[in-house]
Amino acid sequence: MQIDWAHFSPASGVAGGAMIGLSAGLTILLIGRVAGISGVLGGLVQPRRGDWDWRVAFLLGLVAAPLIIGLAKAPTPPDFDAGYGTIAAAGLLVGFGSRLGAGCTSGHGVCGLSRLSLRSLAATIMFMASAMATVFLIRHVFN
Amino acid sequence: MRLAITFALGLIFGCGLYLAGMTDPGKVLGFLDLAGLWDPSLAFVMGGAILIALPAFRLAAKRRQSYLGCAISGPSSRKIDPALLAGAGVFGVGWGLAGVCPGPAVFNLGFLDPKAIVFFAAMVAGFGVERILLFLSPPARPAAIVQDG
């Protein structure tokens, strides 16, 4: 295994992670909800009475984040390697899978692991392994 | 007031994702590529997040109501069932294909980038497909009960 030292960024990783953890921690303590983004957004597909306004507020904050960061320094827009077909297929799989599996990187990987949930640990191991296998196939087998 | 706070929490979440590098598909794929030049940074993101969130969830587990008086809701299922594992497996394939998971997919909408918009639209379509399949085969998973996050 070779480490990519040129891109390795543990300090901003821990700092950014701490902000994500702070948001997730305050969301459960103040709003009483789990800050898993597939769950927050997915709950709007079939909205229930009295259970949509906080979702919209949280998601608007998330979308507004690049604009707020832009007040300090122009943020780097995402640079997608994949073409439109792959992007569309990936989005479909991410949406379908995260709902069927009842969570994503934030719901299972951050909130679930923070609750010491075995169910979330199983899901996290599963999606990590599946994502790593996918990247391995794309980059090193089919190239 | 509660909604303004919730908006701020979404904002903090998004700034954290950006600072962590989670919104950069190349960075994410660099973490997922164990056999290539591996960038372990995202493991530190998860570590930092859990370090802060874990005590908060411990505290929340002891309470019935949130500090703003909302009911505290949590996942009701503890079962490691086929739907959980199949869903996580499918999610992982999509994550590995594009390097984008749901949080960054919402964040990146703020750039009005065409590919970000296509990804987001496809993801919401994926939510819909899951609902439709659930509707067609209700015994597979009780609706609206299992939701971890």
Interface residues (C-beta under 8 A of the other chain):
Chain A: M1 Q2 I3 D4 H7 F8 S9 P10 S12 G13 V14 A15 G16 G17 A18 M19 I20 G21 L22 S23 A24 G25 L26 T27 I28 L29 L30 I31 G32 R33 V34 A35 G36 I37 S38 G39 L41 G42 G43 V45 Q46 R48 D53 W54 A57 F58 L59 L60 G61 L62 V63 A64 A65 P66 L67 I68 I69 P75 T76 P77 P78 D79 F80 D81 A82 Y84 T86 I87 A88 A89 A90 G91 L92 L93 V94 G95 F96 G97 S98 R99 L100 G101 A102 G103 C104 T105 S106 G107 H108 G109 V110 C111 G112 L113 S114 R115 L116 S117 L118 R119 S120 A122 A123 T124 M126 F127 M128 A129 S130 A131 M132 A133 T134 V135 F136 I138 R139 H140
Chain B: R2 L3 A4 I5 T6 F7 A8 L9 G10 L11 I12 F13 G14 C15 G16 L17 Y18 L19 A20 G21 M22 T23 D24 P25 G26 K27 L29 G30 L32 D33 L34 A35 G36 L37 W38 D39 P40 S41 L42 A43 F44 V45 M46 G47 G48 A49 I50 L51 I52 A53 L54 P55 A56 F57 L59 A60 A61 Q65 S66 Y67 L68 C70 A71 I72 S73 G74 P75 S77 R78 K79 I80 A83 L84 L85 A86 G87 A88 G89 V90 F91 G92 V93 G94 W95 G96 L97 A98 G99 V100 C101 P102 G103 P104 A105 V106 F107 N108 L109 G110 F111 D113 K115 A116 V118 F119 F120 A121 A122 M123 V124 A125 G126 F127 G128 V129 E130 R131 R141 A144 V146 Q147 D148 G149
